[in-house]
Amino acid sequence: MRWLSDLFGLVSGNTAVRQALQEGGVVIDLRTAYEFDQGHVPRALNIPIDRIRVNIGRIRDLRKPVILCCNAGVHCREAAEILRSAGITQVYNGGDWESLWRIIKER
């Protein structure tokens, strides 16, 4: 069923994202530095989508679940595919950053 979630950029009921957060997941915001500076999830790392490939080692070294966010979730799917291809398996599409921030605040 995960393929269906990935296809539509959704995580069923946000359960997987919530679980990843409980496990100490790291939020990576894929937007540009300018967009990130306009508002972001506190403590999120800003790694723009065009810099994901060169940061694979850094992301792998985190040794934590990775929760991706962007403006609308489109770049999350692309980045998740890149990271999974590099062997980083605990990658979750958090969708747009504002929705992810609401999920985090609910905890």
N, CA, C and O atoms as a printed pandas DataFrame, in Angstrom:
     atom_number atom_name residue_name chain_id  residue_number  x_coord  y_coord  z_coord
0              1         N          MET        A               1    0.808   -1.197    0.000
1              2        CA          MET        A               1    0.000    0.000    0.000
2              3         C          MET        A               1    0.857    1.270    0.000
3              4         O          MET        A               1    0.386    2.347   -0.365
4              5         N          ARG        A               2    2.134    1.128    0.418
5              6        CA          ARG        A               2    3.007    2.298    0.467
6              7         C          ARG        A               2    3.149    2.947   -0.907
7              8         O          ARG        A               2    3.227    4.171   -1.013
8              9         N          TRP        A               3    3.181    2.133   -1.951
9             10        CA          TRP        A               3    3.317    2.679   -3.305
10            11         C          TRP        A               3    2.161    3.617   -3.618
11            12         O          TRP        A               3    2.336    4.617   -4.315
12            13         N          LEU        A               4    0.977    3.294   -3.103
13            14        CA          LEU        A               4   -0.185    4.144   -3.328
14            15         C          LEU        A               4   -0.011    5.480   -2.610
15            16         O          LEU        A               4   -0.314    6.541   -3.157
16            17         N          SER        A               5    0.484    5.406   -1.372
17            18        CA          SER        A               5    0.743    6.637   -0.626
18            19         C          SER        A               5    1.782    7.489   -1.329
19            20         O          SER        A               5    1.612    8.702   -1.456
20            21         N          ASP        A               6    2.872    6.856   -1.794
21            22        CA          ASP        A               6    3.914    7.594   -2.488
22            23         C          ASP        A               6    3.389    8.214   -3.767
23            24         O          ASP        A               6    3.741    9.344   -4.106
24            25         N          LEU        A               7    2.549    7.479   -4.478
25            26        CA          LEU        A               7    2.012    7.960   -5.735
26            27         C          LEU        A               7    1.258    9.273   -5.548
27            28         O          LEU        A               7    1.399   10.192   -6.354
28            29         N          PHE        A               8    0.476    9.360   -4.509
29            30        CA          PHE        A               8   -0.325   10.558   -4.267
30            31         C          PHE        A               8    0.321   11.521   -3.281
31            32         O          PHE        A               8   -0.245   12.567   -2.964
32            33         N          GLY        A               9    1.515   11.163   -2.796
33            34        CA          GLY        A               9    2.220   12.056   -1.881
34            35         C          GLY        A               9    1.592   12.123   -0.512
35            36         O          GLY        A               9    1.776   13.103    0.209
36            37         N          LEU        A              10    0.859   11.105   -0.147
37            38        CA          LEU        A              10    0.166   11.099    1.135
38            39         C          LEU        A              10    0.668    9.965    2.000
39            40         O          LEU        A              10    1.158    8.955    1.494
40            41         N          VAL        A              11    0.548   10.131    3.284
41            42        CA          VAL        A              11    0.805    9.050    4.212
42            43         C          VAL        A              11   -0.511    8.831    4.929
43            44         O          VAL        A              11   -1.036    9.743    5.567
44            45         N          SER        A              12   -1.036    7.645    4.827
45            46        CA          SER        A              12   -2.361    7.339    5.344
46            47         C          SER        A              12   -2.540    7.838    6.770
47            48         O          SER        A              12   -1.919    7.322    7.699
48            49         N          GLY        A              13   -3.390    8.844    6.940
49            50        CA          GLY        A              13   -3.681    9.381    8.258
50            51         C          GLY        A              13   -2.479   10.002    8.933
51            52         O          GLY        A              13   -2.522   10.281   10.131
52            53         N          ASN        A              14   -1.408   10.225    8.191
53            54        CA          ASN        A              14   -0.170   10.774    8.744
54            55         C          ASN        A              14    0.430    9.898    9.827
55            56         O          ASN        A              14    1.294   10.344   10.582
56            57         N          THR        A              15   -0.019    8.661    9.910
57            58        CA          THR        A              15    0.466    7.748   10.944
58            59         C          THR        A              15    1.962    7.515   10.840
59            60         O          THR        A              15    2.666    7.556   11.849
60            61         N          ALA        A              16    2.457    7.271    9.637
61            62        CA          ALA        A              16    3.885    7.006    9.457
62            63         C          ALA        A              16    4.723    8.227    9.821
63            64         O          ALA        A              16    5.785    8.091   10.428
64            65         N          VAL        A              17    4.260    9.403    9.461
65            66        CA          VAL        A              17    4.990   10.631    9.787
66            67         C          VAL        A              17    5.013   10.820   11.298
67            68         O          VAL        A              17    6.054   11.150   11.865
68            69         N          ARG        A              18    3.889   10.616   11.946
69            70        CA          ARG        A              18    3.832   10.751   13.411
70            71         C          ARG        A              18    4.777    9.751   14.078
71            72         O          ARG        A              18    5.476   10.095   15.031
72            73         N          GLN        A              19    4.797    8.521   13.578
73            74        CA          GLN        A              19    5.683    7.497   14.131
74            75         C          GLN        A              19    7.141    7.901   13.939
75            76         O          GLN        A              19    7.952    7.767   14.855
76            77         N          ALA        A              20    7.472    8.394   12.754
77            78        CA          ALA        A              20    8.843    8.830   12.479
78            79         C          ALA        A              20    9.248    9.969   13.412
79            80         O          ALA        A              20   10.388   10.016   13.872
80            81         N          LEU        A              21    8.338   10.873   13.688
81            82        CA          LEU        A              21    8.619   11.969   14.617
82            83         C          LEU        A              21    8.876   11.433   16.023
83            84         O          LEU        A              21    9.779   11.905   16.713
84            85         N          GLN        A              22    8.086   10.450   16.449
85            86        CA          GLN        A              22    8.278    9.850   17.768
86            87         C          GLN        A              22    9.626    9.150   17.870
87            88         O          GLN        A              22   10.200    9.050   18.954
88            89         N          GLU        A              23   10.125    8.669   16.745
89            90        CA          GLU        A              23   11.418    7.982   16.720
90            91         C          GLU        A              23   12.585    8.954   16.543
91            92         O          GLU        A              23   13.716    8.536   16.298
92            93         N          GLY        A              24   12.307   10.241   16.666
93            94        CA          GLY        A              24   13.363   11.239   16.563
94            95         C          GLY        A              24   13.668   11.669   15.145
95            96         O          GLY        A              24   14.769   12.137   14.856
96            97         N          GLY        A              25   12.705   11.514   14.264
97            98        CA          GLY        A              25   12.892   11.857   12.858
98            99         C          GLY        A              25   13.348   13.287   12.642
99           100         O          GLY        A              25   13.023   14.190   13.412
100          101         N          VAL        A              26   14.103   13.466   11.584
101          102        CA          VAL        A              26   14.632   14.771   11.212
102          103         C          VAL        A              26   13.820   15.299   10.035
103          104         O          VAL        A              26   13.607   14.594    9.049
104          105         N          VAL        A              27   13.373   16.534   10.149
105          106        CA          VAL        A              27   12.627   17.176    9.064
106          107         C          VAL        A              27   13.617   17.859    8.131
107          108         O          VAL        A              27   14.451   18.654    8.563
108          109         N          ILE        A              28   13.515   17.537    6.848
109          110        CA          ILE        A              28   14.317   18.201    5.824
110          111         C          ILE        A              28   13.376   18.971    4.919
111          112         O          ILE        A              28   12.495   18.398    4.277
112          113         N          ASP        A              29   13.577   20.271    4.880
113          114        CA          ASP        A              29   12.778   21.175    4.059
114          115         C          ASP        A              29   13.496   21.351    2.728
115          116         O          ASP        A              29   14.642   21.800    2.689
116          117         N          LEU        A              30   12.825   20.997    1.647
117          118        CA          LEU        A              30   13.425   20.978    0.314
118          119         C          LEU        A              30   13.302   22.287   -0.450
119          120         O          LEU        A              30   13.728   22.374   -1.601
120          121         N          ARG        A              31   12.731   23.295    0.171
121          122        CA          ARG        A              31   12.528   24.573   -0.513
122          123         C          ARG        A              31   13.831   25.368   -0.582
123          124         O          ARG        A              31   14.819   25.026    0.067
124          125         N          THR        A              32   13.814   26.419   -1.370
125          126        CA          THR        A              32   14.988   27.289   -1.473
126          127         C          THR        A              32   15.244   27.969   -0.126
127          128         O          THR        A              32   14.365   28.023    0.735
128          129         N          ALA        A              33   16.461   28.486    0.038
129          130        CA          ALA        A              33   16.807   29.195    1.271
130          131         C          ALA        A              33   15.877   30.385    1.491
131          132         O          ALA        A              33   15.475   30.660    2.621
132          133         N          TYR        A              34   15.536   31.088    0.420
133          134        CA          TYR        A              34   14.630   32.231    0.542
134          135         C          TYR        A              34   13.263   31.777    1.065
135          136         O          TYR        A              34   12.718   32.376    1.992
136          137         N          GLU        A              35   12.717   30.719    0.469
137          138        CA          GLU        A              35   11.408   30.212    0.912
138          139         C          GLU        A              35   11.488   29.737    2.357
139          140         O          GLU        A              35   10.580   29.999    3.146
140          141         N          PHE        A              36   12.546   29.053    2.703
141          142        CA          PHE        A              36   12.756   28.555    4.064
142          143         C          PHE        A              36   12.770   29.714    5.054
143          144         O          PHE        A              36   12.164   29.635    6.122
144          145         N          ASP        A              37   13.466   30.791    4.692
145          146        CA          ASP        A              37   13.549   31.960    5.577
146          147         C          ASP        A              37   12.205   32.650    5.781
147          148         O          ASP        A              37   12.032   33.372    6.762
148          149         N          GLN        A              38   11.257   32.446    4.880
149          150        CA          GLN        A              38    9.930   33.047    4.997
150          151         C          GLN        A              38    9.065   32.323    6.032
151          152         O          GLN        A              38    8.044   32.856    6.468
152          153         N          GLY        A              39    9.463   31.131    6.418
153          154        CA          GLY        A              39    8.740   30.332    7.406
154          155         C          GLY        A              39    9.103   28.878    7.225
155          156         O          GLY        A              39    9.240   28.401    6.098
156          157         N          HIS        A              40    9.261   28.163    8.343
157          158        CA          HIS        A              40    9.636   26.755    8.282
158          159         C          HIS        A              40    9.337   26.066    9.606
159          160         O          HIS        A              40    9.050   26.715   10.611
160          161         N          VAL        A              41    9.408   24.754    9.585
161          162        CA          VAL        A              41    9.254   23.945   10.796
162          163         C          VAL        A              41   10.502   24.187   11.654
163          164         O          VAL        A              41   11.620   24.047   11.159
164          165         N          PRO        A              42   10.327   24.545   12.925
165          166        CA          PRO        A              42   11.492   24.742   13.788
166          167         C          PRO        A              42   12.392   23.500   13.802
167          168         O          PRO        A              42   11.906   22.369   13.807
168          169         N          ARG        A              43   13.679   23.726   13.809
169          170        CA          ARG        A              43   14.720   22.692   13.840
170          171         C          ARG        A              43   14.819   21.877   12.543
171          172         O          ARG        A              43   15.566   20.900   12.479
172          173         N          ALA        A              44   14.073   22.273   11.522
173          174        CA          ALA        A              44   14.178   21.581   10.229
174          175         C          ALA        A              44   15.510   21.948    9.581
175          176         O          ALA        A              44   16.019   23.055    9.757
176          177         N          LEU        A              45   16.059   21.004    8.835
177          178        CA          LEU        A              45   17.241   21.271    8.026
178          179         C          LEU        A              45   16.772   21.767    6.669
179          180         O          LEU        A              45   15.798   21.250    6.121
180          181         N          ASN        A              46   17.445   22.747    6.132
181          182        CA          ASN        A              46   17.101   23.244    4.801
182          183         C          ASN        A              46   18.113   22.692    3.802
183          184         O          ASN        A              46   19.257   23.142    3.736
184          185         N          ILE        A              47   17.669   21.716    3.037
185          186        CA          ILE        A              47   18.474   21.149    1.954
186          187         C          ILE        A              47   17.607   21.227    0.709
187          188         O          ILE        A              47   16.774   20.350    0.482
188          189         N          PRO        A              48   17.788   22.260   -0.099
189          190        CA          PRO        A              48   16.969   22.402   -1.312
190          191         C          PRO        A              48   17.045   21.158   -2.192
191          192         O          PRO        A              48   18.064   20.468   -2.220
192          193         N          ILE        A              49   15.972   20.883   -2.899
193          194        CA          ILE        A              49   15.864   19.689   -3.730
194          195         C          ILE        A              49   17.054   19.535   -4.668
195          196         O          ILE        A              49   17.496   18.412   -4.913
196          197         N          ASP        A              50   17.578   20.628   -5.195
197          198        CA          ASP        A              50   18.702   20.514   -6.125
198          199         C          ASP        A              50   20.023   20.196   -5.428
199          200         O          ASP        A              50   21.042   20.023   -6.096
200          201         N          ARG        A              51   20.021   20.118   -4.101
201          202        CA          ARG        A              51   21.225   19.790   -3.318
202          203         C          ARG        A              51   21.115   18.443   -2.612
203          204         O          ARG        A              51   22.025   18.061   -1.876
204          205         N          ILE        A              52   20.024   17.722   -2.822
205          206        CA          ILE        A              52   19.812   16.449   -2.135
206          207         C          ILE        A              52   20.913   15.441   -2.461
207          208         O          ILE        A              52   21.475   14.823   -1.557
208          209         N          ARG        A              53   21.219   15.274   -3.729
209          210        CA          ARG        A              53   22.218   14.270   -4.130
210          211         C          ARG        A              53   23.578   14.508   -3.468
211          212         O          ARG        A              53   24.225   13.556   -3.033
212          213         N          VAL        A              54   24.013   15.760   -3.389
213          214        CA          VAL        A              54   25.325   16.038   -2.794
214          215         C          VAL        A              54   25.308   15.950   -1.271
215          216         O          VAL        A              54   26.365   15.978   -0.641
216          217         N          ASN        A              55   24.128   15.846   -0.677
217          218        CA          ASN        A              55   24.005   15.741    0.777
218          219         C          ASN        A              55   23.614   14.346    1.249
219          220         O          ASN        A              55   23.290   14.165    2.423
220          221         N          ILE        A              56   23.636   13.365    0.367
221          222        CA          ILE        A              56   23.233   12.011    0.750
222          223         C          ILE        A              56   24.073   11.498    1.916
223          224         O          ILE        A              56   23.526   10.916    2.853
224          225         N          GLY        A              57   25.369   11.699    1.877
225          226        CA          GLY        A              57   26.228   11.252    2.981
226          227         C          GLY        A              57   25.851   11.906    4.291
227          228         O          GLY        A              57   25.782   11.239    5.324
228          229         N          ARG        A              58   25.608   13.202    4.259
229          230        CA          ARG        A              58   25.204   13.939    5.467
230          231         C          ARG        A              58   23.885   13.401    6.016
231          232         O          ARG        A              58   23.730   13.225    7.225
232          233         N          ILE        A              59   22.947   13.143    5.121
233          234        CA          ILE        A              59   21.636   12.632    5.533
234          235         C          ILE        A              59   21.773   11.217    6.094
235          236         O          ILE        A              59   21.158   10.887    7.109
236          237         N          ARG        A              60   22.568   10.391    5.442
237          238        CA          ARG        A              60   22.790    9.022    5.921
238          239         C          ARG        A              60   23.419    9.041    7.318
239          240         O          ARG        A              60   23.064    8.233    8.176
240          241         N          ASP        A              61   24.355    9.969    7.537
241          242        CA          ASP        A              61   25.038   10.070    8.829
242          243         C          ASP        A              61   24.117   10.472    9.976
243          244         O          ASP        A              61   24.467   10.282   11.141
244          245         N          LEU        A              62   22.955   11.020    9.668
245          246        CA          LEU        A              62   21.993   11.371   10.720
246          247         C          LEU        A              62   21.505   10.130   11.449
247          248         O          LEU        A              62   21.226   10.173   12.648
248          249         N          ARG        A              63   21.403    9.028   10.724
249          250        CA          ARG        A              63   20.944    7.738   11.280
250          251         C          ARG        A              63   19.596    7.861   11.996
251          252         O          ARG        A              63   19.378    7.287   13.063
252          253         N          LYS        A              64   18.709    8.625   11.372
253          254        CA          LYS        A              64   17.361    8.832   11.910
254          255         C          LYS        A              64   16.373    8.794   10.760
255          256         O          LYS        A              64   16.755    8.968    9.603
256          257         N          PRO        A              65   15.100    8.567   11.072
257          258        CA          PRO        A              65   14.089    8.674   10.014
258          259         C          PRO        A              65   14.115   10.086    9.432
259          260         O          PRO        A              65   14.363   11.057   10.147
260          261         N          VAL        A              66   13.858   10.189    8.139
261          262        CA          VAL        A              66   13.874   11.466    7.435
262          263         C          VAL        A              66   12.449   11.790    6.992
263          264         O          VAL        A              66   11.788   10.987    6.334
264          265         N          ILE        A              67   11.992   12.982    7.365
265          266        CA          ILE        A              67   10.670   13.452    6.980
266          267         C          ILE        A              67   10.877   14.653    6.065
267          268         O          ILE        A              67   11.420   15.678    6.476
268          269         N          LEU        A              68   10.441   14.511    4.836
269          270        CA          LEU        A              68   10.636   15.552    3.836
270          271         C          LEU        A              68    9.430   16.475    3.764
271          272         O          LEU        A              68    8.291   16.032    3.915
272          273         N          CYS        A              69    9.680   17.752    3.535
273          274        CA          CYS        A              69    8.587   18.691    3.294
274          275         C          CYS        A              69    9.034   19.713    2.254
275          276         O          CYS        A              69   10.228   19.907    2.026
276          277         N          CYS        A              70    8.068   20.353    1.638
277          278        CA          CYS        A              70    8.341   21.376    0.627
278          279         C          CYS        A              70    7.113   22.276    0.549
279          280         O          CYS        A              70    6.412   22.449    1.546
280          281         N          ASN        A              71    6.844   22.848   -0.617
281          282        CA          ASN        A              71    5.666   23.707   -0.757
282          283         C          ASN        A              71    4.375   22.915   -0.899
283          284         O          ASN        A              71    3.358   23.270   -0.303
284          285         N          ALA        A              72    4.410   21.843   -1.684
285          286        CA          ALA        A              72    3.169   21.106   -1.963
286          287         C          ALA        A              72    3.331   19.591   -1.928
287          288         O          ALA        A              72    2.348   18.873   -2.112
288          289         N          GLY        A              73    4.527   19.089   -1.700
289          290        CA          GLY        A              73    4.740   17.645   -1.640
290          291         C          GLY        A              73    5.326   17.044   -2.901
291          292         O          GLY        A              73    5.730   15.881   -2.896
292          293         N          VAL        A              74    5.382   17.805   -3.979
293          294        CA          VAL        A              74    5.892   17.277   -5.247
294          295         C          VAL        A              74    7.382   16.966   -5.152
295          296         O          VAL        A              74    7.816   15.888   -5.559
296          297         N          HIS        A              75    8.158   17.886   -4.626
297          298        CA          HIS        A              75    9.596   17.654   -4.492
298          299         C          HIS        A              75    9.890   16.553   -3.486
299          300         O          HIS        A              75   10.931   15.901   -3.569
300          301         N          CYS        A              76    8.987   16.339   -2.537
301          302        CA          CYS        A              76    9.174   15.271   -1.554
302          303         C          CYS        A              76    9.232   13.913   -2.229
303          304         O          CYS        A              76   10.060   13.075   -1.873
304          305         N          ARG        A              77    8.366   13.693   -3.191
305          306        CA          ARG        A              77    8.366   12.409   -3.904
306          307         C          ARG        A              77    9.682   12.206   -4.637
307          308         O          ARG        A              77   10.261   11.120   -4.598
308          309         N          GLU        A              78   10.152   13.249   -5.302
309          310        CA          GLU        A              78   11.409   13.174   -6.045
310          311         C          GLU        A              78   12.579   12.905   -5.096
311          312         O          GLU        A              78   13.400   12.027   -5.362
312          313         N          ALA        A              79   12.660   13.646   -4.003
313          314        CA          ALA        A              79   13.750   13.482   -3.046
314          315         C          ALA        A              79   13.694   12.109   -2.375
315          316         O          ALA        A              79   14.730   11.483   -2.150
316          317         N          ALA        A              80   12.494   11.644   -2.059
317          318        CA          ALA        A              80   12.348   10.326   -1.437
318          319         C          ALA        A              80   12.887    9.238   -2.357
319          320         O          ALA        A              80   13.546    8.303   -1.902
320          321         N          GLU        A              81   12.613    9.359   -3.621
321          322        CA          GLU        A              81   13.114    8.375   -4.587
322          323         C          GLU        A              81   14.638    8.398   -4.640
323          324         O          GLU        A              81   15.272    7.343   -4.678
324          325         N          ILE        A              82   15.224    9.579   -4.643
325          326        CA          ILE        A              82   16.685    9.716   -4.660
326          327         C          ILE        A              82   17.289    9.081   -3.407
327          328         O          ILE        A              82   18.255    8.323   -3.495
328          329         N          LEU        A              83   16.723    9.392   -2.249
329          330        CA          LEU        A              83   17.257    8.873   -0.995
330          331         C          LEU        A              83   17.094    7.365   -0.882
331          332         O          LEU        A              83   18.007    6.671   -0.434
332          333         N          ARG        A              84   15.954    6.863   -1.280
333          334        CA          ARG        A              84   15.744    5.409   -1.229
334          335         C          ARG        A              84   16.687    4.692   -2.184
335          336         O          ARG        A              84   17.174    3.605   -1.873
336          337         N          SER        A              85   16.948    5.285   -3.335
337          338        CA          SER        A              85   17.896    4.696   -4.291
338          339         C          SER        A              85   19.299    4.640   -3.704
339          340         O          SER        A              85   20.105    3.791   -4.084
340          341         N          ALA        A              86   19.586    5.547   -2.777
341          342        CA          ALA        A              86   20.894    5.590   -2.121
342          343         C          ALA        A              86   20.933    4.708   -0.873
343          344         O          ALA        A              86   21.927    4.700   -0.147
344          345         N          GLY        A              87   19.855    3.967   -0.627
345          346        CA          GLY        A              87   19.828    3.046    0.504
346          347         C          GLY        A              87   19.293    3.618    1.797
347          348         O          GLY        A              87   19.349    2.953    2.832
348          349         N          ILE        A              88   18.780    4.821    1.766
349          350        CA          ILE        A              88   18.174    5.427    2.964
350          351         C          ILE        A              88   16.703    5.033    2.924
351          352         O          ILE        A              88   15.934    5.557    2.118
352          353         N          THR        A              89   16.318    4.114    3.791
353          354        CA          THR        A              89   14.989    3.510    3.681
354          355         C          THR        A              89   13.917    4.184    4.520
355          356         O          THR        A              89   12.740    4.126    4.166
356          357         N          GLN        A              90   14.286    4.811    5.603
357          358        CA          GLN        A              90   13.286    5.453    6.457
358          359         C          GLN        A              90   13.071    6.894    6.002
359          360         O          GLN        A              90   13.538    7.841    6.636
360          361         N          VAL        A              91   12.356    7.036    4.893
361          362        CA          VAL        A              91   12.085    8.338    4.297
362          363         C          VAL        A              91   10.574    8.497    4.179
363          364         O          VAL        A              91    9.885    7.606    3.681
364          365         N          TYR        A              92   10.065    9.634    4.639
365          366        CA          TYR        A              92    8.629    9.865    4.661
366          367         C          TYR        A              92    8.294   11.198    4.005
367          368         O          TYR        A              92    9.013   12.184    4.165
368          369         N          ASN        A              93    7.212   11.208    3.277
369          370        CA          ASN        A              93    6.729   12.418    2.624
370          371         C          ASN        A              93    5.828   13.160    3.600
371          372         O          ASN        A              93    4.699   12.745    3.861
372          373         N          GLY        A              94    6.341   14.261    4.135
373          374        CA          GLY        A              94    5.568   15.068    5.069
374          375         C          GLY        A              94    4.660   16.074    4.379
375          376         O          GLY        A              94    3.894   16.777    5.039
376          377         N          GLY        A              95    4.742   16.148    3.041
377          378        CA          GLY        A              95    3.895   17.068    2.285
378          379         C          GLY        A              95    4.339   18.505    2.420
379          380         O          GLY        A              95    5.530   18.792    2.545
380          381         N          ASP        A              96    3.377   19.404    2.393
381          382        CA          ASP        A              96    3.735   20.817    2.489
382          383         C          ASP        A              96    4.144   21.148    3.926
383          384         O          ASP        A              96    3.626   20.566    4.879
384          385         N          TRP        A              97    5.056   22.068    4.063
385          386        CA          TRP        A              97    5.658   22.343    5.365
386          387         C          TRP        A              97    4.646   22.840    6.393
387          388         O          TRP        A              97    4.779   22.540    7.580
388          389         N          GLU        A              98    3.641   23.591    5.959
389          390        CA          GLU        A              98    2.666   24.112    6.912
390          391         C          GLU        A              98    1.799   23.001    7.503
391          392         O          GLU        A              98    1.490   23.022    8.694
392          393         N          SER        A              99    1.411   22.041    6.681
393          394        CA          SER        A              99    0.635   20.899    7.185
394          395         C          SER        A              99    1.482   20.067    8.144
395          396         O          SER        A              99    0.996   19.615    9.182
396          397         N          LEU        A             100    2.743   19.870    7.791
397          398        CA          LEU        A             100    3.640   19.117    8.668
398          399         C          LEU        A             100    3.804   19.838   10.000
399          400         O          LEU        A             100    3.814   19.200   11.052
400          401         N          TRP        A             101    3.931   21.146    9.965
401          402        CA          TRP        A             101    4.072   21.926   11.197
402          403         C          TRP        A             101    2.834   21.756   12.084
403          404         O          TRP        A             101    2.952   21.668   13.306
404          405         N          ARG        A             102    1.647   21.711   11.469
405          406        CA          ARG        A             102    0.422   21.491   12.258
406          407         C          ARG        A             102    0.452   20.107   12.930
407          408         O          ARG        A             102    0.052   19.967   14.085
408          409         N          ILE        A             103    0.921   19.102   12.208
409          410        CA          ILE        A             103    1.028   17.752   12.782
410          411         C          ILE        A             103    1.991   17.764   13.974
411          412         O          ILE        A             103    1.707   17.179   15.019
412          413         N          ILE        A             104    3.104   18.423   13.807
413          414        CA          ILE        A             104    4.109   18.481   14.883
414          415         C          ILE        A             104    3.552   19.201   16.099
415          416         O          ILE        A             104    3.777   18.766   17.228
416          417         N          LYS        A             105    2.830   20.293   15.888
417          418        CA          LYS        A             105    2.271   21.055   17.010
418          419         C          LYS        A             105    1.221   20.252   17.769
419          420         O          LYS        A             105    1.022   20.477   18.963
420          421         N          GLU        A             106    0.542   19.317   17.094
421          422        CA          GLU        A             106   -0.498   18.503   17.745
422          423         C          GLU        A             106    0.087   17.510   18.744
423          424         O          GLU        A             106   -0.603   17.042   19.650
424          425         N          ARG        A             107    1.338   17.203   18.571
425          426        CA          ARG        A             107    1.946   16.156   19.408
426          427         C          ARG        A             107    2.037   16.534   20.841
427          428         O          ARG        A             107    2.526   15.752   21.656
